[in-house]
């Protein structure tokens, strides 16, 4: 497992170095699509995962002759910060002359860049950014495949009230819930939904606390949590801060019944690779169902080919949500939207995207695709985007929610740190 982790880090380092060099200009024989993600900087690991998924989708299409006899080529833009996301979107559109920019990752970067593509009336095809206001502004040219924060935070609240509380022998009103989150757009929008939705389900919030994503010590927060005595902690963070929190919970011997995280970390294979048996009992949100048997034969075949290719090309044998989300978003664009549009013209692509109605069974991740039209409160949002909740059981992700894709039963409370010491 450590070798897989080191292998992925090596791939990211190599890709980051390649991203520092200008992309080779395309030819008339290629279809050029912008790829705007954080290739370098603090979110490079996640950004490169997003690009990898899109690249596998392009490889699968290119190996079958491409689109209209032309191969897909991605032109890279590095959104290392919100400011660079703006400048790189401008460059991709005005200098590289692309009509479609794909990618995403990081709500603050996508939010900033979306203003530019809207100004130029180009397509922004986003796979990974959750902030609610990305698709609540009435924009016409952005299409977001993944779950928005309202569904993400809302599902955590519903699951706490309807599943966790009764499993602990409590009524929702007696369940003590703490909300903690990093203070960027990603964390604040998700936490706001949780805070606003909790009273609707009778839940009691005993602590609602933010922190900076670059924090180096979360022990003061853990002391506040210990004093608040939560049964459940709902967390939204990035990799470094979430890992720090869990390490310090262990160091400070802080026990509670359930940790439910928004999916950037706990729902990914790296969580288990980092903490081993200490992941057991933790709950992570996700953008995929863990069991491929729920998919149609078509969906399983596409997933099988995808898994084979990402293992061969990037040496990744256990791809996480960001790989899968970006692949599915890219594959839908390349195999359904563009052929229906008949050209790269943004207006025709936009019209074609609004006609897509893809069954979740035909996807690789158990998520369908149907974009909200202009005039809808969430115009450009994939209305079929579904939040999944998984639990680590015996160091394996088991899908528990929603009920129709459940592959196991909730095990709660989590083991205490003393009990974890005795686990083999």
Secondary structure, 3 states (H helix, E strand, C coil): CHHHHHHHHHHHHHHHHHHCCCCCCCCCCEEEEEEEECCCCCCHHHHHHHHHHHHHHHHHHHCCCCECCEEEEEEEEECCCHHHHHHHHHHHHHCCCCCEEEEECCHHHHHHHHHHHHHHCCEEEEEECCCHHHCCCCCCCEEECCCCHHHHHHHHHHHHHHHHHHHCCCCHHHCEEEEEEECCHHHHHHHHHHHHHHHHHCCEEEEEEEECCCCCCCHHHHHHHHHHCCCEEEEECCHHHHHHHHHHHHHCCCCCCEEEECCCCCCCHHHHHHHHHHHCCCEEEECCCCCHHHCCHHHHHHHHHHHHHHHHHHCCCCCCHHHHHHHHHHHHHHHHHHHHHCCCCHHHHHHHHCCCCECHHHCCCCCCECECCCCCCCCCEECCCCCEEEEEECCEEEEEECHHHCCCCCCCCCCCHHHHHCCC
